[in-house]
């Protein structure tokens, strides 16, 4: 059995009440897929450290997952004899 390892790195940038996240997945073959996410604190919400980072990171990872699923659907369609219907994974 061959084991593979994919690495996901999440970079967070905070600017005042706005946090931006970039999630990058790198395969063991060097291919990279990225996702982005943002969070902005409502001025009426209390300033709680970490919440903006958590939300932005979760949105970036979700975006990454959606992009990876799209790539997968394209790869399946490209290798199939008949078109593969789009579906939710």
N, C-alpha and C positions, 0 to 999 in steps of 0.2 A: 504494500500500500504506500502510495506517495503522499506525503503531507505537504501542504502549502501554507504559507502565511501571508496574509494581507494586513497591512498596517493602515490605521486611520489616525490622522493627526487633526486636532481641532485647534485653530488659532482664534483667540478672542481679542477684540479691540473695544475698549470702552472710551466713550467721548461724552462726558456729562451724563445725561439720562439715557443715552443710546448705546447699545452693545451690538456689535457685529461679530458674527462667527463665520469661519470658513472651515469646512471639513473636507479633507483630502484623503482619498483611499488610494493606496499604491499597492499594486499586485506584486507578487514575487518576480514577475516578468517585466516590471517597470511601467506598466500602464497606470495612468492616473485618472480618477474621476473625482470631481469636486462638487460640493454643494454649499449654499450660502443661507444664512439666517440672520434675522435682526430682531431686536427687542427694544422697546422704548417704554420707559417708566411713565405712567400717567402722573402728572404733577400732583394730583390729589392722593396718590398712593404713598405709603411710607417708603423711605429709602432703606431697603433690606439688602445687605451685601449678598451677592451670589445669585439672586433670583434672575436678574437680567442675563447673566452668563448662562445659567441653566436653560432659560427659554431660548436664547439665541442659538446655543449649541444644539438643542433638540430640534429646532427648525432647520439648522444646517444639515444635521444628520438625516432628517426626513427628506430634505431636498436631495441629498446624496443618494438615499435609498431609491427615490423616484427616478433619478437619472440612471442609476445602475439597472433598475428594472426595465427602463426604456431601451437601454443598450442590449440587454438580454433578449427582449422581444424582437429587436432588429436582427440580432444574431440568429435566433431561432428561425425567424422568417427567411433569412438569407440561406439557411442550410436545409430548409424543408422543401419537399417537392410541391406541396400545396401551401397557400397562404395560411398563416396562423392568425386566428381572430384575436383582437386585443381583449385582454381580460385583466381583472384585478388579481394580483398575487396575494 
